[in-house]
Amino acid sequence: MVNRELRYPNVILIVIDSLRAKDLDIYGESNGVSPNINSLANEGVVFEDAYSTWNTTDQSLTTILTGKYPLSHGIVHHGDRIEQRDIVTFDNTRTKTLAEILRHYGYETMAVDWMGRWFRRGFDYYDIKKKNLMRRIAFHAKYILAHIDIFLQYADTRKFAIPSPKDAKGVLRTFLFTKELAEIQNAALVTDLAIELIKGIKKDNFFLFLHYWDTHTPYNCPREYQSYRGSDRKERLINRYIGAIKYVDQQLGRLFRELKGRNLWDNTMVIITADHGESLTEHGIFFDHHGLYDATIHVPLILRYPRISGKAQRIKGFVQHTDLLPTILEDLNIDAEKFHLDGTSLTPLIEHSVSGIRPFIYCEESYVQKKRAIRTERYKYICATDGKGYCSYCHKIHGGAEELYDLKHDPFEKVNIVEGAPGVRKDLKGKLDDFVIYLTMNRESGIKQKDLVRFDEYPHTYRAGNDEEIKRRLKSLGYID
């Protein structure tokens, strides 16, 4: 049961980049890769059916930190393809981040990450510390060398023997782009900085956001965590990915011990998730996270609540990243209604007062191919928003412009049955289209509000007369009664 007398615990949100749920012990076959995450799970709640809303980091992290789908908060592009209209939409919807909200309630807000972006909003501290020049050079050299297998694999996949000027430019851009990422893709450094921040806390409560990158390509983990160094390149890369999980887990153990040693553990909410998963050769996608298959969108979600007593729980039923912020706010007794979130608090699931909070999950991608997907317990429908779905990474179309999978009989999504099940296809496409319309209407109705109101007034978003239409569509989708 939940102890309602406790108020304002510390919050640590841990995002492990590109971490697939099925490769953790608690989701797949126990292989000893994540003992510290296992220990955390034994004190908290494991959500078995958690999914990201997008398969790239910018959109996904924004959703995690705001409780809104990308179509609602406006960040629908990634990395070098971010457009000015993304930021303008984000600002016009007056979307607030978890850090902004918690700082308003007196929290010290800190983050260890490299990306910056709009994620910086609300953080008192958000950066990585630059080490000395020689160490940075060593980090970068090691990082670039780790890319050799990835470059060779991409060359095989894309079937070019001699790099074109465009390919050479891409390699150079990657080299320059990774100059700082190389340093942050080291779990020991992230943990060192986290512990340093915890030691320097000045306020009664803190929010700490940690972003571990080691499980992102090129899976640059220490050699002692790699058990295979043979000639099979694919096997080497897969083994390095698993080694990176082991390395991050080991560093999380160090962080947890520090919290316990400082008597912070019993009043700290710890959340572990991933921004998205990864394809390790599935569906012809080699060591990357495009595609809307479960390998790429099924993510771990583990919550340890100081308020909850009793033994560990495993909860089935669809949840998404949109549900994290409302869950945190409810646990802190902060009114989530003030922020007009898309998500739903997970507390009723944890307390077993409901059996589920959503009938389907919705996700999208746009960086290398333009696709949307809806997943029910039985089926997944994927469609290309441009009618093509061409993948600029792999130079092909994964699965087709429209895909339909019967997950009961085909859990690995290998047989596209879209031609043989027109009724199912029509039903899911209709639900998908309606949900996109709902999110778009909701966003635009919020933007129409003309009067800017101070953050501390927490205004209700004006819906410009669309309430009944929105409710009708939500009811037809099964979101509300």
SVG drawing of the C-alpha trace seen along z (x, -y; Angstrom):
<svg xmlns="http://www.w3.org/2000/svg" viewBox="-19 -38 66 57">
<polyline fill="none" stroke="black" stroke-width="0.4" points="0.0,0.0 1.0,-3.6 2.0,-5.6 0.3,-9.0 2.0,-10.7 5.4,-10.8 5.9,-14.0 8.5,-15.1 11.0,-12.3 14.1,-12.8 13.8,-11.7 16.5,-10.1 15.5,-9.4 17.9,-7.2 17.7,-6.8 19.9,-4.1 20.2,-5.0 19.1,-2.3 18.5,0.4 16.2,3.2 13.9,4.5 14.5,8.1 18.2,8.1 17.8,7.4 17.6,10.3 14.2,9.2 12.6,9.3 14.3,12.1 16.2,15.3 18.4,14.7 22.0,14.3 23.6,12.4 24.0,9.1 22.2,6.8 22.3,7.9 22.1,4.3 19.0,3.5 17.6,6.9 18.1,5.8 16.3,2.5 13.4,4.4 13.2,6.6 12.3,3.5 10.0,1.9 7.7,2.3 8.6,3.8 6.3,2.8 6.4,5.6 4.7,3.8 6.4,0.4 6.9,-1.3 8.6,-4.4 6.6,-7.0 9.4,-7.5 12.6,-5.6 15.0,-8.5 16.4,-10.3 15.3,-14.0 11.6,-13.2 11.7,-10.4 13.5,-12.3 11.2,-15.3 8.3,-13.0 9.8,-11.4 10.4,-14.8 7.1,-16.4 4.4,-13.7 3.3,-14.5 3.5,-12.7 5.8,-14.4 2.8,-15.5 1.6,-17.3 4.9,-19.0 6.0,-19.7 9.5,-18.1 9.0,-15.8 12.5,-15.9 15.9,-14.7 19.5,-15.8 20.6,-17.8 17.1,-17.7 15.5,-19.7 13.5,-22.5 12.8,-26.0 9.1,-25.2 9.7,-22.3 11.1,-24.7 8.4,-27.3 5.7,-24.8 7.2,-23.5 7.3,-27.1 3.8,-28.0 2.2,-25.0 4.0,-26.2 5.1,-22.7 6.9,-22.4 9.6,-19.9 9.8,-17.9 12.8,-19.9 10.9,-23.2 8.0,-21.8 10.2,-20.4 12.4,-23.5 9.2,-25.5 8.5,-23.2 11.9,-23.8 13.9,-20.9 17.5,-21.2 17.5,-20.0 20.6,-18.4 21.5,-16.4 24.5,-14.6 24.1,-14.5 25.7,-15.7 22.8,-16.7 21.6,-20.0 18.9,-21.1 15.6,-22.4 16.2,-19.6 18.3,-22.2 15.2,-24.1 14.6,-23.9 17.9,-22.4 20.2,-24.2 23.1,-22.2 23.2,-20.4 26.5,-19.5 29.5,-17.2 32.7,-18.4 35.5,-18.6 38.5,-16.6 42.1,-17.4 43.0,-17.5 45.0,-14.3 42.2,-12.3 39.6,-13.8 41.9,-12.8 42.2,-9.3 38.4,-9.0 37.8,-10.2 40.4,-7.9 39.0,-4.9 35.5,-5.9 36.4,-6.2 38.3,-2.9 35.1,-1.3 33.3,-2.5 35.4,-0.3 33.1,2.7 30.0,0.4 31.5,-1.3 32.3,2.1 28.9,3.4 27.2,0.3 29.4,0.7 28.2,4.3 24.6,3.4 24.5,0.4 26.6,2.3 29.1,-0.4 32.7,0.7 34.3,-2.7 33.1,-5.5 31.5,-8.3 32.1,-12.0 28.8,-12.0 29.8,-8.9 33.2,-10.5 31.5,-13.7 29.2,-11.6 32.2,-9.9 33.9,-13.3 30.7,-14.7 30.5,-11.6 34.1,-12.2 33.5,-15.8 30.0,-15.1 31.4,-12.5 34.1,-14.7 32.1,-15.3 29.8,-12.3 32.9,-10.1 33.6,-11.5 30.0,-11.0 29.8,-7.5 31.5,-6.2 29.3,-5.0 32.0,-5.5 32.3,-9.2 28.5,-9.7 28.4,-7.9 31.4,-9.9 29.7,-13.2 26.4,-12.0 28.1,-11.2 29.9,-14.5 26.6,-16.3 24.9,-14.3 27.8,-15.2 27.2,-18.9 23.5,-19.0 22.4,-22.2 18.6,-21.8 16.4,-19.4 15.3,-17.6 16.8,-16.9 15.9,-15.8 18.8,-14.1 18.5,-13.1 21.2,-10.7 21.7,-9.7 23.9,-6.6 25.1,-6.3 27.2,-3.1 24.5,-0.9 24.3,-3.3 26.5,-2.5 29.4,-1.8 28.8,0.1 32.1,-1.2 32.5,0.8 35.8,1.8 37.4,5.0 36.9,6.9 33.2,6.7 33.5,8.4 33.6,12.1 33.9,12.6 36.7,11.2 36.5,13.6 36.3,13.0 32.5,12.8 31.8,9.1 28.1,9.3 28.8,11.5 31.5,9.0 29.0,6.1 26.2,8.0 28.7,9.1 29.9,5.5 26.2,4.4 25.7,7.0 29.0,6.0 27.8,2.3 24.7,3.4 26.9,5.2 29.1,2.1 26.3,-0.3 24.7,2.1 28.0,2.2 28.1,-1.6 24.5,-1.8 25.5,0.5 28.1,-2.0 25.6,-4.8 23.0,-2.8 25.7,-2.1 26.5,-5.8 22.9,-6.7 22.6,-4.0 25.8,-5.1 24.5,-8.7 21.1,-7.5 19.3,-8.8 18.0,-5.5 14.9,-5.3 13.6,-8.7 14.6,-8.5 12.4,-7.5 14.5,-5.7 13.3,-5.2 15.1,-3.3 14.0,-3.3 15.4,-3.7 14.6,-6.3 14.2,-3.5 15.5,0.0 17.9,1.3 17.9,3.6 20.8,6.1 20.2,7.5 16.4,8.0 14.4,7.1 17.5,6.4 18.3,3.4 21.9,3.7 22.9,2.1 20.7,-0.9 17.3,-2.0 15.1,-2.8 12.0,-0.7 8.9,-0.4 9.3,3.2 9.3,4.3 13.1,4.7 13.2,0.9 10.2,-0.4 9.8,2.1 11.7,0.5 12.4,1.4 10.6,-0.6 11.4,0.0 10.1,-2.2 11.2,-2.0 8.9,-4.1 9.7,-5.0 6.0,-5.2 5.3,-1.6 5.9,1.2 5.7,4.9 7.3,7.3 8.2,6.6 5.5,6.3 5.4,7.2 2.6,5.4 1.3,6.3 -0.6,3.9 0.4,1.1 2.2,-1.9 4.2,-4.6 6.8,-7.2 3.9,-9.7 2.8,-8.1 6.0,-8.8 5.5,-12.5 1.9,-12.2 3.1,-9.2 5.9,-11.2 3.6,-14.2 1.0,-12.1 3.6,-10.6 4.7,-14.1 1.1,-15.2 1.3,-17.8 -1.7,-18.3 -0.9,-17.0 -4.1,-18.4 -2.5,-21.8 0.0,-20.7 -2.5,-19.1 -0.5,-15.9 -1.2,-13.1 -0.2,-10.4 -1.9,-8.7 -0.6,-8.1 0.6,-4.5 -0.4,-4.6 -3.8,-2.9 -2.0,0.0 0.4,0.3 -2.4,0.2 -4.4,2.7 -7.4,0.4 -7.5,0.8 -6.4,3.6 -5.1,1.3 -4.8,-2.3 -4.7,-2.1 -6.0,0.3 -3.1,-0.4 0.3,-2.1 1.1,-4.6 4.6,-5.4 6.3,-7.1 9.6,-7.7 10.8,-10.3 14.6,-10.4 15.5,-7.9 12.1,-6.7 8.6,-8.2 6.3,-5.7 3.7,-5.4 2.5,-2.4 -0.3,-1.3 0.0,1.8 -2.7,3.7 -2.3,6.9 -2.9,9.0 -1.8,6.9 0.6,4.2 -0.1,2.0 2.7,-0.1 2.2,-2.6 4.5,-4.9 3.3,-8.5 4.8,-9.3 3.3,-6.2 6.8,-4.8 8.7,-4.2 12.1,-4.2 15.0,-3.9 17.8,-6.3 20.1,-4.3 19.6,-0.8 18.6,-1.9 15.4,0.2 11.9,0.4 11.7,2.5 8.6,4.6 6.6,2.5 4.7,-0.7 2.0,1.0 2.7,3.7 0.4,5.8 1.5,8.5 -0.4,11.0 1.6,10.9 -0.1,13.9 1.2,16.2 4.1,14.1 5.7,12.4 8.9,11.6 7.0,9.7 8.3,11.7 5.1,12.3 3.3,9.2 -0.4,10.2 -1.7,6.8 -3.0,8.2 -4.7,11.1 -6.5,9.3 -8.2,6.2 -10.7,5.9 -8.0,5.7 -6.0,3.4 -9.0,1.0 -9.8,1.0 -6.3,0.3 -5.6,-2.3 -8.8,-4.1 -7.8,-4.1 -4.3,-5.3 -5.6,-8.1 -8.1,-9.2 -5.4,-9.3 -3.2,-11.4 -6.1,-13.8 -6.8,-13.9 -3.2,-14.8 -3.0,-17.4 -6.3,-19.0 -5.2,-19.0 -1.9,-20.7 -3.4,-23.3 -6.2,-24.2 -3.6,-24.9 -1.6,-27.1 -4.6,-29.3 -4.6,-30.7 -3.4,-34.3 -2.8,-35.5 0.6,-34.4 0.2,-33.5 3.1,-33.2 4.2,-29.7 3.4,-30.0 -0.3,-30.5 -0.5,-27.0 -3.3,-27.9 -5.7,-25.4 -5.2,-25.1 -8.1,-26.6 -9.4,-24.0 -11.2,-26.4 -14.5,-24.5 -13.0,-21.1 -13.8,-19.4 -16.8,-17.4 -15.1,-16.3 -12.0,-15.3 -14.0,-13.4 -16.0,-11.6 -12.8,-10.5 -11.2,-9.4 -14.3,-7.4 -14.3,-5.7 -10.7,-4.7 -11.4,-3.3 -9.4,-5.9 -12.3,-7.1 -15.7,-5.7"/>
</svg>
